[in-house]
Amino acid sequence: MSLSHLGQSGFRMQLGATVVYVDPYLSDCVERLHGPGLRRLRPAPVRPEAVLDADLVLVSHAHLDHCDPDTLSVVARNNPGC
C-alpha cells in the first residue's frame, strides 16, 4: 500500500492496482464561494484534471473542503469507471 497526502484532509491510497482518493480538495472552491478569508493555506499538490487513475473516491462529509464539487465533477468526468 502507498499513501500520499493531498493537502487539507485528503489522501491518495494505492492498494495493489486499486487507487482510492479520500476527501480530495484540489480546487479553490471554498475561497471562490465564501471569500478570500477562506483561502487555502497551501496550494493543491495536483490539479483535478491530473487525476486520471481514480477507481474510488470516498467523501467523509459534506463540507466543501471534503466534498469539493469542482474536484469531484472533473474526477468523475475523467475517470468513467470510478
TAPEHU-V237400 format. One record per backbone hydrogen bond with DSSP energy under -0.5 kcal/mol. NH is the residue of the N-H (numbers start at 1). CO is the residue of the C=O. E is the energy in kcal/mol with one decimal. If there is no record, write none. Layout:
# TAPEHU-V237400
((NH & CO & E) (NH & CO & E))
This chain:
# TAPEHU-V237400
((2 & 14 & -2.0) (4 & 12 & -2.7) (6 & 10 & -2.9) (7 & 10 & -0.5) (10 & 7 & -2.7) (11 & 22 & -2.0) (12 & 4 & -2.7) (13 & 20 & -3.4) (14 & 2 & -2.5) (15 & 13 & -0.5) (15 & 18 & -3.0) (16 & 14 & -0.6) (18 & 15 & -1.8) (20 & 13 & -3.2) (20 & 18 & -0.5) (21 & 56 & -2.6) (22 & 11 & -2.8) (23 & 58 & -2.9) (25 & 23 & -1.2) (26 & 24 & -0.9) (32 & 28 & -2.5) (33 & 29 & -2.6) (34 & 30 & -2.4) (35 & 31 & -2.3) (38 & 35 & -1.9) (39 & 36 & -1.3) (50 & 47 & -1.9) (51 & 48 & -1.5) (52 & 50 & -1.1) (55 & 19 & -2.5) (56 & 19 & -1.5) (58 & 21 & -3.2) (66 & 63 & -2.3) (67 & 63 & -3.2) (68 & 66 & -0.6) (69 & 67 & -0.7) (71 & 68 & -0.5) (72 & 68 & -3.1) (73 & 69 & -1.9) (74 & 70 & -0.6) (75 & 71 & -2.7) (76 & 72 & -2.5) (77 & 73 & -2.0) (78 & 74 & -2.5) (79 & 75 & -1.2) (82 & 79 & -2.3))
